[in-house]
Amino acid sequence: MNRFTSLAVAAFLPALACARTATVGSPATTTSASTAATANVATIGPNGPPVGLQLWTLRDMAKSGPTAMLDTVRAWGITHVETAGLYGMTASQFADALRSAGLHATSMHVDYNEFSKNPQQVVADAKALGVEYVGTAWIPHQGKFDEATARKAAADFNAWGRLLHDNGLTFFYHTHGYEPEPYADGTLLDLLIKETDPNLVKYEMDVLWTYLPNGDPVGLIRKYPGRFKLMHIKDMKPGVARGSLAGGLPDTLQSVIGEGQVNWAELIAAAQKDGVKYYYIEDETNAPVQNTPKSVAYLEHLKY
């Protein structure tokens, strides 16, 4: 699924201005945000990294404005998020809304065409939000993903990576499951990674879109050390067949974390060893409000 079709609509929505104790930083502080940020913080395992959330998870709740959405996220013990649009606000306004809820954005998703048309605006928004990572999650293509499209994307990624690097930011590409088309002695995902500058372009592993096409998430991290800096924690139900390169899966076939197919202990251990920095639950099940707290609870008790 290409979420940016829906985000184009969500961006114009009207704007409305279980865990343990830890200390989490924020790009800016207010009294309420500072107080909230020192308690109720969910982590992966007893001493692991904080659990983040990709806000696309609560896309339906956001239709009535982001205030209730952000308060719900913080109540789950989550303190950092990855954005999926600005909900009709400016980046500065949305950063203020996040701070008021005791949250901060560490990463943001931007449509590929927006990067192409307005790269300086992307930089300005990223700085206003206070994120570290700025990326895209879908390479426009018709039919099967092919070599020419992959090479064009790699060139764009290198250019955007240079621009962001020069502005103190880091570019990433979020894998989406259609890239592992066979190519040479590997896949087009291998081509993308090899053709992008490791100093300028990082990757966000979406675990479901890695696992569904018969990929090995642990093996991919080990094959490309240091390239994956972000992770979407997402899984599919037992019995769902692997091998699809569609880049999508019906929500009814997606799973609460800990109830699916992925060996999370092995994967998180490998990711931590390699230096993955931020982890975001992205729940695309048909009941994200009910299911996300279950995923958070599972991750909090995960031993790896």
N, C-alpha and C positions, 0 to 999 in steps of 0.2 A: 504494500500500500504506500502511495506517495502522500504523506501527510500534508504537504505544502499546498495541495489543492484546497484542503479544508482550512489551512492556516490563513490563506488569502482572505477568507470570509471572517475568520475569528479575529483577525487584526483590526476589524472595524466594529467589533462589539462595543457597546457603551461601557465606559470605564467607571468603576466604583473605587472613589478614592479607596508502659511496656518497656521504658528505656532507662539508661544509666546517666549518671552525672559526669560531665566532662566540660572542658572549656573549648569553645570554637570561635575562631576569629571572624570578623566581618569587615568588609571594605569601608564601612562607615558605621557609626554607632549613634543610637538614641538611648534614652533611659530604658524604654520598654524592650527594645531589641537587645540591648546589652544584658539585661536581666534574663530574658528568655534564652539567650545563647549560652548560658552557663548551666542549664539543666535540661533534662528530657532530651538526650541526644542518643539516637539509635546508631549502633555501630555493627560492623560485620565481625561477629565473634566478640569475646569479652574485651579484647584490647586492639581491635582492628580499626580500619578506617571508617569514618562516618558513612551512613547510608544516605544517598542522595535520591532525588526524584526527577525524572523527565516530566515536565508539566503537561505534556501531551496526554499523560495518564488521565488527567481530570478535564479533558476537553469539553465534555458535556456540562460539567458543573460550571465551567468558565463562561458559558453562554449567558449567564445572568450577571456576569461581572466577576473579577478575580478575587474579591475580598474573601468570600466564603471559601473559595478554593485554597487560597494561601493559608488561611487559618486552619483548614483541615490538614494540610501538609505539615504544618508545624506541630499540630496535636499528635501526629504520628511519630514524633521524635526526630523528624527530618529538619536539618538546618540549612542545607545547600541544595540548589536546584539547577537544572538545565532548562533554558527557556524554549518555548515553542510559539513565538509571537509575542506581541506587546499589548494585545487586548484593547486597542484604540488609544493607548497612552503613548507618550514619548518615552524614550529609554530612561530618562531621568525620573519621570513620574513613576515608571514601573519599578525602578530601583528603590524609590521611596516607599512604595507599597510593599515591596519585599522586606525592607528594613522594619517597617511597622509591624509586620507579621513575625519578626524574628528570623528571617531568612536572608540568604544572599545567593546570587547567581554566580556560579563558577564557570559556566559554559553556556553558549547560545547556538542555536541552529538557525541558519539563514538559507533561503532558497537559492539554488544554483544561479538562476537568472538574476536575482537581486545582487549577488556577488559580481556578476558580469556587468550589470548596468550601473550600479551605485556603490563601488567598492569603498569610496571615502566615507559614505554615509554608514556603511557597515562598521568601519573603524570607529566612527564617532559614537555610534550606538553602543558598541562593545565597551568603549571607555566610560561612557555614561553609566552603563550597567555595572561596571567593575569586574567583568569576567576575565578569566585568563585564556580560555580557549574559545575559538570561533570556527564553526564548521558547517558543512552541508551534508545532507543525508540522502540525496537522490541525484543521480546523474541523468539528465533527460536523454531518453533513447526510445526508439520505436522498434517493437519486436525484440529479437534476441540482442542482448548486449554484445558488442563486437569490438574488434581490435582498434579500429579507427576512432570509435567513441572513447575507448579507454585511453588512447594516446592523447586525444584532445583534452580529456579531463586531466590527465597527468600534467600537461603543459599549463592548464589553467590553475591547477593546485599549486604548482611551483611559483607561478606569478603571484597568486593570492597569498601564498605562504611568505614570500619575500616582503610584500606590503605589510602584512600583519607583524612579521618579525621586526621590521623597521619601526613599528609603532608599539613595541613591547608586548605583543600578543602572539598566540600560537594558533595556526590553522590546523584543522583536522578534517578527515573524511570519515563519515559513519558508514560502515559496511552494511549492505542491505540485501544480500542474498542472491542477487542476479550476477554478481561479478565472477563467481567461480566457473565460468564457461571454460572448457578445455582450451588451452593455448600452448603451443610448443610442448615443453616437458612439464608444464604446470597449468596454471589458469590465468584468466585475465586479471584476477585479483593480484596474483604474483606480479604481473606486468605493471599494474598500477603502483604497487609498493616499490618495485625496483626502479621505475621511471620517475619517482618523486624524490626530491632531496630530503634525506633523513633529518637534516638540520632545520628544514622549513615546513615539512609536512608530517603530521602525526596521524594516527588513526584511532577511531573509536570502534571497539568491537561490540557489535550487537550480537549477543550470544545466540539468540534464536536464529538470526539470519546467517550465522556461521554454522550452527549445528544442523539446521534443516536441510541444506544442500549436501549433506554428508561430510561437512568439514569437521576438523578436530580443533576446537578452540585452544586447548592446551598446546597442541603441536604448532599451531599458527603463532602463538606468542613466542614459543621457543625458536621457531624458524626465523622470526624477525624481531630479535631483542631490541627493546627500546622504542619500537615504532608505535605500539599500542599504549596510549596514555589515559584513555577513557574507556568505560565499559557500560553497556546497557544490559542489565540483569533481566533476562526474559527467557521463558521456557515453553515447551509444548507438552500436551498431555501424553501419558503412556499409551502406546499403541498407534500413535500417529506416525505414518510412514515418512521416512526421510528421502532425500534425493531431488526435491523440487528446487528449481532455479527461478521461481516466479517472483521472489522478493516480497512475499506476503503469505498470510495464513489466516483463515477465518478466526474471529475472536473466540468462537465456541471451542476451538481446538487448542487454544493457548491455556497456559497453566499457572496456578499459584506457584511461587518459588518453593521448592521442596517437595512438590507433588508431581513433578514432571520427569523428564528423562536425563537432564544434565547432572553430571557429578560436580556439584558446586564446591565441595571441599577441595577436590583436586584442582579445579580451575582457579579458585580464589588464591590458593597457595602459590600456583604458578604465576598468577598476575601480580601478587604482592612481591614475589621474588624478583620479577622483572621490572617493577617500578610503576605499575599502573597507578595513576594518582587519584582519579575520581570514578566512583561507581554510582550509577543511577538505576533504580528500578524504573522500568517502563512497562506498565501494565496495560496491555491491549486486549485483556479478556473482556467478556460481556458484562462484568460486574466489578469494575476497578475500585470503587469505593469500599466494597465489602472485602475484596481480595488483597488489596495492597497491605493492610495491616497484618494479614496472615504472612505475607512475604517478608515484611519487616521483622516479625517475630521469629520466623525461621532463620533469617540471616543473623539475628542477634545471638542465637544459640548455636550457630555453625562452628564446628571444630575443624580446623584445617592446619 
